[in-house]
Amino acid sequence: MSITTETNRLAFVGDGVDNSPYAISFPLRDDDSVEVIYVTDSTGAEVVKTKTTDYTIALAADFVTAELTLVTTAPATGETMVIRSDEPMTRLSDYSNFDGQPSSTMNSDYDLGAMKDRTLQEQLDRAILVSKGHPNASLPLTPLILKGNAGKRIVVNAGETDWELLAGSALSGSGTLNTIPLWTPDGNTLGDSIITESGATIAIAGSLTVADGTEAAPGIRLTSEAHGLFRLSSSQMGVSIAGTRALTIGSTGLTIVGILDATGNIITTNIVAATDIFVSSVNNDTNSASDAIVRIATGSAAAGDPHIQWEIQSAVQRYVMGIDNSDSDKLVISRGAVIGTTNVMEVTTAGAVTFKSTLTVDGLVTLDSATVTNTLTVSDGSEAAPGIRLTTDASGFYHASDGIMGWSIKGVERARLVSSGQFIAGLLLATGEIKALISTAGTTIPIRAVHSDNTNAASHATVLIQTGGTSGGDPFSEWTIDGVQSYVAGIDNSDSDKFVGSVGTAIGTANWLEVTSAGAVTLANALATGANNITNVGIITITT
């Protein structure tokens, strides 16, 4: 038999259908001279099949060709069945001088040698070779699987006994994604290294692990100076500026600014017109105990004041709000940049609220529309400056004395309400008038003293008209038809304290009735020209 083909492997694309028999087009010594492998196309995974269990081989009579018949499952779609030459590296024949071996034996042995060469060539075809002139050309190169190892690189293992595959990819200047493996030729540790990228972005698909670093030399830092990130503790990361820690970020989300910076400022800047800028504390969890807090704290009772400052730049206006550590720990709102200097509001630790008058002439609290559900406490005030007063002038309520509230009109007291229920009008007004005015036609306007109890005979209703004493004026009532007629009735303090009824507005001038303190009644004739006339329209009874 002659060897006329260099074919050493065959590949059949799977489709899940058994297409047995499969023709083998290269010579075989026997049915053990091939290896059958199922290869998964997408991953390169290989499964070596077993003769008799998975397949059988039928050799042609001349051993030049053969057929393979499957016993088990055919290669599926996405699989390839590979049949490769796998001649053993052995020879069974033995020659002796003048032993008369037939030529067929010699031919068979020579054919076997050629088939072994074919098997070796199949392996070489799958090998990665060093160049012919390479100084390490004598080292063995372990066959490496190409399928599924795209982008990997071949290196000598640590024991320098074999080759191995390591992840990586070739560098390219075409703008594609580049992976840069860093190592030292002699195996020593890298010193300070800088990666320079002339393009726009360096993207890291996996993790980038660097040294923890220190405050003075952060693990991740800028080239020019020691600005960067470093490991502060097992639960904290620090940000260092010029080798000094300026920011600390904890695993709980707590951020501390300026731990070693006297100013400790967080500045968020936005110069885009008609847009807002936020510094937010947001907790998106829906649990009622999931709070969002902005905490402002100072060191201790001997430290400064924790506060917030609002400012319209260019010295337009400033307000601050916070705890005045030097003034009994009050919560205050102050005008200006210094807390506690010009307070507009103070809240004590007991909850008392005071509105100060340091910024306006009157120190007014203006409520356009508001409801006070609890107690609103203001200062007592005075007649000239009532505690509760109108904005335009000093008209309002004030504390006149114990149990007495006064009404002041433009800084002058005009009425009082006493805790006993008395209402006193015109305390400092000569006329001392109480007026009930109405101008609607056909209506009545009353001034009433009503006692609604109907169970006790001592539940009286009284209207008291009173003057100061014997040297005072006359207490009386007046009835007037405007511009037509007037009558008065009351006590004539200058005429033995008689109760009199007079015509006109002056009591005691034109009396028509006089009642002495002893009870004597006189019908006077001040208005009549004749005798004291009594016109009887019924019966007059005189009792002595």
Wavefront OBJ file of the C-alpha trace (Angstrom):
o trace
v 0.000 0.000 0.000
v 1.221 3.481 -0.765
v 0.405 6.727 1.180
v -0.880 9.197 -1.402
v -2.680 11.815 0.751
v -1.553 14.239 3.440
v -5.042 14.517 4.913
v -4.818 13.918 8.663
v -8.149 15.200 9.986
v -11.763 15.564 8.883
v -14.539 17.828 10.210
v -18.292 17.231 9.891
v -20.703 20.083 10.789
v -23.461 18.826 13.077
v -27.162 19.312 12.507
v -28.556 16.778 14.978
v -29.089 14.207 12.217
v -27.161 10.927 12.115
v -25.631 10.829 8.627
v -23.780 7.530 9.130
v -21.692 6.198 7.622
v -19.149 9.024 7.589
v -16.343 8.467 5.044
v -12.732 8.562 6.271
v -10.509 9.442 3.320
v -7.059 8.741 4.756
v -5.400 5.307 5.324
v -5.651 3.622 8.762
v -3.663 0.779 10.200
v -6.629 -0.412 12.282
v -9.794 0.905 13.964
v -7.757 2.361 16.848
v -5.880 4.725 14.530
v -8.331 7.616 14.812
v -9.685 9.869 17.582
v -13.273 11.203 17.407
v -14.025 14.532 19.136
v -17.249 16.593 19.455
v -16.386 20.331 19.599
v -18.826 23.065 20.759
v -18.347 25.793 18.172
v -19.133 28.789 20.442
v -16.833 27.874 23.339
v -14.319 25.414 21.921
v -15.230 22.821 24.565
v -14.243 19.289 23.503
v -15.651 15.829 24.305
v -13.591 12.785 23.190
v -15.818 9.912 22.096
v -15.215 6.218 22.859
v -14.942 3.472 20.239
v -17.687 0.839 20.348
v -19.697 2.863 22.917
v -20.117 5.951 20.717
v -19.012 4.808 17.272
v -17.587 1.912 15.214
v -14.999 1.879 12.393
v -15.230 -0.338 9.293
v -11.917 -0.549 7.347
v -11.758 -1.107 3.602
v -10.005 -4.276 2.475
v -7.002 -2.271 1.296
v -6.939 -0.119 4.471
v -6.848 2.995 2.277
v -10.277 4.229 3.364
v -12.782 3.526 6.149
v -16.275 4.404 7.371
v -17.444 5.616 10.788
v -20.901 4.693 12.048
v -22.375 6.470 15.096
v -23.808 4.396 17.929
v -25.023 7.255 20.146
v -26.215 10.840 19.528
v -25.133 12.631 16.366
v -23.403 16.052 16.645
v -26.024 18.732 17.280
v -26.406 22.059 15.562
v -23.559 24.224 16.825
v -21.231 21.217 17.210
v -18.550 19.853 14.902
v -17.411 16.217 14.803
v -13.636 16.045 14.257
v -11.969 12.789 13.126
v -8.185 13.034 13.433
v -5.330 10.646 12.690
v -4.007 9.166 15.925
v -1.470 6.474 15.016
v 0.432 4.990 17.979
v 4.130 5.719 18.164
v 5.000 1.975 18.148
v 6.191 -0.714 15.607
v 5.406 -4.391 16.076
v 7.482 -6.020 13.309
v 11.044 -7.185 13.892
v 13.670 -7.957 11.238
v 16.579 -10.414 11.301
v 19.380 -11.003 8.805
v 18.345 -13.224 5.984
v 14.972 -14.049 7.646
v 13.101 -13.924 4.324
v 10.430 -11.364 5.367
v 7.949 -10.732 2.526
v 7.801 -7.321 0.851
v 4.297 -6.710 2.232
v 5.705 -6.589 5.738
v 8.302 -4.080 4.672
v 5.680 -1.976 2.884
v 3.400 -2.051 5.911
v 6.150 -0.831 8.183
v 7.096 1.957 5.827
v 3.414 2.903 5.516
v 3.134 2.984 9.311
v 6.057 5.386 9.505
v 4.386 7.696 7.029
v 1.101 7.525 8.960
v 2.943 8.362 12.210
v 4.458 11.352 10.478
v 0.957 12.330 9.432
v -0.230 12.115 13.049
v 2.682 14.257 14.203
v 1.984 16.770 11.471
v -1.626 17.035 12.674
v -0.332 17.991 16.100
v 2.205 20.441 14.676
v -0.545 22.097 12.678
v -2.250 22.957 15.979
v 0.925 24.140 17.721
v 2.285 27.653 18.250
v 5.938 27.665 17.261
v 8.781 29.986 18.104
v 10.852 31.275 15.217
v 13.494 29.006 13.742
v 16.319 31.198 15.007
v 14.903 31.884 18.513
v 17.438 31.103 21.292
v 14.760 29.152 23.206
v 13.707 27.116 20.204
v 14.588 23.935 22.082
v 11.987 24.531 24.855
v 8.777 22.497 24.501
v 5.626 24.460 23.668
v 2.533 22.962 25.212
v -0.340 22.933 22.674
v -2.711 25.806 23.538
v -6.415 25.934 22.774
v -7.222 28.960 20.635
v -11.005 28.751 20.772
v -12.429 30.754 23.702
v -9.096 32.413 24.525
v -9.312 35.529 22.390
v -7.235 38.387 23.735
v -5.055 36.218 25.988
v -1.265 36.210 25.936
v 1.281 33.419 26.290
v 3.928 33.718 28.996
v 6.454 31.421 30.628
v 5.153 30.068 33.934
v 6.747 30.949 37.265
v 8.685 27.661 37.336
v 10.040 28.298 33.845
v 8.970 24.785 32.866
v 6.093 25.476 30.506
v 3.930 28.059 28.794
v 0.636 29.428 30.117
v -2.184 31.709 28.967
v -2.873 35.028 30.718
v -5.649 37.518 30.037
v -4.864 40.598 27.979
v -5.187 41.974 24.508
v -3.048 43.601 21.908
v -2.537 47.352 21.951
v -3.838 49.325 19.042
v -3.769 52.923 17.959
v -6.961 52.627 15.936
v -9.192 54.050 18.652
v -10.530 50.687 19.811
v -10.679 49.693 23.477
v -7.132 49.020 24.682
v -6.007 46.887 27.628
v -2.573 47.685 29.037
v -0.887 44.919 31.076
v 1.888 46.226 33.346
v 4.711 44.018 34.544
v 8.472 44.192 35.075
v 10.809 42.106 32.932
v 12.850 40.974 35.923
v 9.847 40.294 38.191
v 10.648 43.118 40.609
v 7.919 45.288 42.145
v 6.995 48.399 40.187
v 8.052 51.734 41.561
v 5.991 54.904 41.058
v 4.251 54.490 37.709
v 2.272 56.883 35.568
v -0.239 55.910 32.883
v -0.541 58.645 30.273
v -3.492 58.620 27.889
v -3.438 61.061 25.000
v -7.011 60.224 24.035
v -10.210 61.255 25.762
v -10.950 58.441 28.223
v -9.365 55.437 29.890
v -12.112 52.928 30.709
v -11.542 50.056 33.143
v -13.937 47.190 32.538
v -13.120 45.344 35.760
v -11.644 46.416 39.087
v -8.630 48.675 39.521
v -6.816 47.868 42.736
v -4.215 50.247 44.110
v -2.328 50.603 47.365
v -4.153 52.089 50.391
v -1.812 55.033 50.496
v -1.602 57.606 53.265
v -2.693 61.146 53.924
v 0.664 62.400 52.663
v 0.804 59.973 49.716
v -2.727 58.896 48.641
v -3.187 55.590 46.830
v -4.922 57.341 43.938
v -3.468 60.788 43.384
v -2.725 63.485 40.859
v 0.690 63.760 39.247
v 1.713 67.250 40.287
v 1.047 67.036 44.035
v -0.443 64.791 46.702
v -4.131 65.350 45.894
v -6.138 62.119 45.974
v -7.878 59.275 47.815
v -6.473 57.070 50.565
v -7.640 54.484 53.106
v -8.157 56.109 56.502
v -9.569 53.087 58.365
v -11.597 49.922 57.778
v -14.743 52.035 57.395
v -13.433 55.400 56.187
v -11.861 56.839 53.062
v -10.038 60.131 53.111
v -9.556 62.820 50.499
v -6.219 64.562 50.809
v -5.418 68.004 49.405
v -1.705 68.800 49.135
v -0.963 66.011 51.599
v -3.526 67.103 54.214
v -6.863 65.367 54.819
v -9.741 67.700 53.899
v -12.625 65.249 53.537
v -13.612 61.975 55.215
v -16.281 59.626 53.824
v -17.573 56.837 56.076
v -19.237 53.518 55.246
v -22.501 54.760 56.818
v -22.626 57.653 54.362
v -21.367 60.253 56.853
v -19.161 62.856 55.187
v -16.903 65.050 57.303
v -15.465 68.142 55.643
v -12.482 70.067 56.902
v -11.408 67.669 59.675
v -7.964 69.230 59.420
v -9.062 72.384 57.624
v -9.893 75.443 59.712
v -12.507 76.678 57.239
v -14.157 73.314 56.611
v -16.234 74.700 53.756
v -18.469 72.798 51.351
v -19.018 75.059 48.336
v -21.428 74.168 45.531
v -21.329 76.643 42.653
v -23.727 77.176 39.761
v -23.486 80.072 37.315
v -26.250 78.995 34.924
v -29.034 81.591 34.871
v -32.571 80.639 35.991
v -31.450 77.353 37.558
v -31.424 76.208 41.185
v -28.589 74.633 43.112
v -29.214 72.124 45.892
v -27.249 70.666 48.773
v -29.509 67.758 49.699
v -29.856 65.061 52.324
v -32.157 62.448 50.772
v -33.366 59.160 52.258
v -35.572 57.361 49.725
v -36.506 54.506 52.068
v -40.227 54.377 52.964
v -39.763 53.240 56.582
v -41.011 55.775 59.143
v -37.682 55.530 60.988
v -35.669 56.362 57.850
v -34.921 60.031 58.458
v -32.968 62.522 56.374
v -30.853 64.843 58.517
v -28.500 67.744 57.914
v -26.437 67.970 61.103
v -24.459 71.056 62.107
v -22.378 70.528 65.247
v -19.593 72.207 67.186
v -17.231 70.621 69.649
v -18.647 71.297 73.120
v -20.099 73.908 75.484
v -16.860 75.877 75.191
v -16.841 75.756 71.382
v -18.382 77.992 68.744
v -21.929 78.361 67.489
v -23.430 75.808 65.047
v -25.450 77.821 62.544
v -26.592 78.296 58.943
v -25.929 81.498 57.026
v -27.995 82.915 54.151
v -26.339 85.573 52.041
v -27.103 87.693 49.015
v -23.587 88.369 47.800
v -21.903 91.736 47.409
v -22.904 92.650 50.981
v -26.603 93.005 50.107
v -27.998 91.075 53.071
v -27.130 88.260 55.478
v -29.095 86.274 58.049
v -27.906 83.450 60.301
v -29.832 80.845 62.279
v -28.449 78.441 64.856
v -27.530 77.867 68.499
v -25.941 80.754 70.392
v -23.511 78.757 72.521
v -22.592 81.850 74.532
v -26.201 82.828 75.381
v -27.791 79.911 77.283
v -27.847 77.752 74.124
v -30.749 79.660 72.614
v -31.855 78.994 69.052
v -31.688 82.391 67.393
v -32.178 84.108 64.055
v -29.830 87.051 63.643
v -29.335 89.685 61.008
v -25.806 89.930 59.653
v -22.986 87.390 59.563
v -22.503 87.062 63.347
v -24.942 84.976 65.378
v -26.324 86.518 68.578
v -25.462 90.135 67.703
v -28.686 91.493 66.203
v -31.279 88.836 66.996
v -34.744 89.004 65.479
v -35.983 85.841 67.220
v -34.878 83.788 70.227
v -36.074 80.373 71.430
v -34.967 79.227 74.882
v -34.335 75.605 75.850
v -37.683 75.743 77.696
v -39.485 76.606 74.457
v -40.171 80.300 75.109
v -40.152 82.334 71.886
v -39.186 86.002 71.843
v -39.346 88.334 68.837
v -36.746 91.029 69.305
v -37.006 94.696 68.285
v -33.372 95.191 67.329
v -34.015 95.632 63.612
v -37.137 97.807 63.425
v -38.411 100.773 65.374
v -41.280 98.828 66.884
v -40.071 95.243 66.500
v -43.381 94.120 64.990
v -44.474 90.586 64.167
v -46.686 90.700 61.060
v -49.127 87.862 60.332
v -50.808 88.274 56.942
v -52.951 85.179 57.467
v -52.171 82.747 60.255
v -53.737 80.662 62.992
v -52.084 80.255 66.393
v -53.298 76.951 67.805
v -51.454 77.251 71.116
v -50.575 80.239 73.314
v -49.084 83.385 71.771
v -47.282 85.435 74.430
v -46.144 89.022 73.837
v -44.650 91.688 76.076
v -46.949 93.709 78.409
v -46.270 96.917 76.564
v -47.367 100.325 77.777
v -49.893 103.045 77.031
v -47.472 104.595 74.522
v -46.338 101.266 73.037
v -48.947 98.499 73.516
v -47.781 94.866 73.525
v -50.233 93.995 70.752
v -50.657 96.909 68.387
v -51.387 97.963 64.856
v -48.585 98.608 62.404
v -49.396 102.179 61.379
v -49.671 103.779 64.831
v -49.420 102.830 68.487
v -53.012 101.595 68.803
v -53.528 98.313 70.622
v -53.712 96.370 73.900
v -51.349 96.555 76.857
v -51.101 95.476 80.506
v -52.310 98.506 82.523
v -52.005 96.887 85.962
v -52.777 93.611 87.710
v -56.076 92.284 86.333
v -56.592 95.216 83.982
v -56.069 95.354 80.215
v -55.968 98.727 78.569
v -56.843 99.973 75.071
v -54.574 102.653 73.734
v -55.421 104.781 70.680
v -52.372 106.477 69.164
v -50.476 106.157 72.411
v -53.303 107.405 74.708
v -55.413 105.094 76.901
v -59.106 105.240 75.925
v -60.656 102.175 77.633
v -60.032 99.404 80.154
v -61.349 95.890 80.726
v -61.142 94.723 84.353
v -60.866 91.078 85.434
v -64.118 91.499 87.451
v -65.934 92.070 84.154
v -66.082 95.876 84.230
v -65.594 97.797 81.015
v -64.363 101.349 81.551
v -64.337 103.759 78.646
v -62.649 107.155 78.409
v -60.405 106.804 81.468
v -58.266 109.619 80.158
v -60.853 111.081 77.750
v -62.916 114.075 79.008
v -66.067 113.052 77.161
v -65.703 109.366 78.135
v -68.218 108.283 75.550
v -69.339 104.781 74.660
v -71.148 104.961 71.324
v -73.174 102.380 69.433
v -73.667 103.794 65.943
v -75.938 102.559 63.151
v -77.424 104.261 60.077
v -79.727 101.579 58.634
v -83.333 102.768 58.355
v -86.007 100.889 60.284
v -83.597 99.218 62.722
v -83.103 99.536 66.469
v -79.748 99.868 68.166
v -79.676 98.765 71.825
v -77.055 99.044 74.542
v -77.888 96.193 76.898
v -76.907 94.687 80.219
v -78.299 91.140 80.102
v -78.192 88.560 82.871
v -79.534 85.322 81.379
v -80.006 83.404 84.656
v -83.670 82.704 85.475
v -83.250 80.610 88.608
v -82.142 83.056 91.297
v -83.823 86.291 92.373
v -80.404 87.845 93.071
v -79.338 87.520 89.414
v -79.751 91.183 88.519
v -78.888 93.157 85.384
v -77.611 96.662 86.087
v -76.416 99.659 84.106
v -74.293 101.790 86.473
v -73.743 105.500 85.837
v -71.299 106.887 88.404
v -69.214 109.976 89.099
v -66.242 110.360 91.417
v -67.742 111.740 94.649
v -69.495 114.705 96.294
v -67.226 117.153 94.515
v -67.666 115.390 91.212
v -70.142 115.831 88.440
v -73.687 114.587 87.944
v -74.335 110.934 86.918
v -77.306 111.022 84.487
v -78.824 109.613 81.314
v -79.718 111.688 78.258
v -82.378 111.128 75.587
v -82.063 113.228 72.440
v -83.824 113.569 69.119
v -80.952 115.055 67.183
v -81.547 118.795 66.747
v -85.140 118.597 68.086
v -85.475 117.780 71.786
v -83.454 116.426 74.752
v -84.306 115.155 78.226
v -81.988 114.091 81.039
v -82.529 112.129 84.261
v -80.029 111.524 87.035
v -78.511 112.760 90.310
v -78.014 116.503 90.717
v -74.794 116.405 92.755
v -74.954 120.187 93.331
v -78.576 120.179 94.640
v -78.593 117.918 97.725
v -78.084 114.866 95.521
v -81.664 114.941 94.308
v -82.804 112.597 91.557
v -84.176 114.952 88.933
v -85.631 114.913 85.469
v -84.787 117.926 83.369
v -85.735 119.289 79.971
v -82.695 119.872 77.763
v -79.178 118.513 78.079
v -78.194 120.190 81.401
v -79.388 118.410 84.540
v -80.872 120.620 87.297
v -81.610 123.578 84.980
v -85.210 123.004 83.870
v -86.454 120.326 86.239
v -89.810 118.732 85.752
v -89.209 116.119 88.481
v -87.333 116.205 91.785
v -86.950 113.354 94.293
v -85.093 114.083 97.535
v -82.900 111.577 99.347
v -85.778 111.336 101.897
v -88.194 110.219 99.167
v -90.214 113.443 98.741
v -91.381 113.886 95.165
v -91.994 117.289 93.621
v -93.405 117.931 90.182
v -91.767 121.199 89.308
v -93.252 123.953 87.138
v -90.148 125.021 85.363
v -91.676 124.632 81.937
v -95.323 125.624 82.577
v -96.605 129.239 82.746
v -99.659 128.371 84.860
v -100.191 126.391 88.039
v -98.741 122.939 88.703
v -101.160 121.110 86.530
v -101.773 117.405 86.608
v -103.924 116.157 83.810
v -106.006 113.228 84.937
v -106.891 110.682 82.380
v -107.724 108.105 85.013
v -107.655 107.961 88.820
v -104.997 109.687 90.964
v -104.492 108.169 94.419
v -102.487 110.079 97.051
v -101.393 108.036 100.055
v -100.068 109.618 103.252
l 1 2 3 4 5 6 7 8 9 10 11 12 13 14 15 16 17 18 19 20 21 22 23 24 25 26 27 28 29 30 31 32 33 34 35 36 37 38 39 40 41 42 43 44 45 46 47 48 49 50 51 52 53 54 55 56 57 58 59 60 61 62 63 64 65 66 67 68 69 70 71 72 73 74 75 76 77 78 79 80 81 82 83 84 85 86 87 88 89 90 91 92 93 94 95 96 97 98 99 100 101 102 103 104 105 106 107 108 109 110 111 112 113 114 115 116 117 118 119 120 121 122 123 124 125 126 127 128 129 130 131 132 133 134 135 136 137 138 139 140 141 142 143 144 145 146 147 148 149 150 151 152 153 154 155 156 157 158 159 160 161 162 163 164 165 166 167 168 169 170 171 172 173 174 175 176 177 178 179 180 181 182 183 184 185 186 187 188 189 190 191 192 193 194 195 196 197 198 199 200 201 202 203 204 205 206 207 208 209 210 211 212 213 214 215 216 217 218 219 220 221 222 223 224 225 226 227 228 229 230 231 232 233 234 235 236 237 238 239 240 241 242 243 244 245 246 247 248 249 250 251 252 253 254 255 256 257 258 259 260 261 262 263 264 265 266 267 268 269 270 271 272 273 274 275 276 277 278 279 280 281 282 283 284 285 286 287 288 289 290 291 292 293 294 295 296 297 298 299 300 301 302 303 304 305 306 307 308 309 310 311 312 313 314 315 316 317 318 319 320 321 322 323 324 325 326 327 328 329 330 331 332 333 334 335 336 337 338 339 340 341 342 343 344 345 346 347 348 349 350 351 352 353 354 355 356 357 358 359 360 361 362 363 364 365 366 367 368 369 370 371 372 373 374 375 376 377 378 379 380 381 382 383 384 385 386 387 388 389 390 391 392 393 394 395 396 397 398 399 400 401 402 403 404 405 406 407 408 409 410 411 412 413 414 415 416 417 418 419 420 421 422 423 424 425 426 427 428 429 430 431 432 433 434 435 436 437 438 439 440 441 442 443 444 445 446 447 448 449 450 451 452 453 454 455 456 457 458 459 460 461 462 463 464 465 466 467 468 469 470 471 472 473 474 475 476 477 478 479 480 481 482 483 484 485 486 487 488 489 490 491 492 493 494 495 496 497 498 499 500 501 502 503 504 505 506 507 508 509 510 511 512 513 514 515 516 517 518 519 520 521 522 523 524 525 526 527 528 529 530 531 532 533 534 535 536 537 538 539 540 541 542 543 544
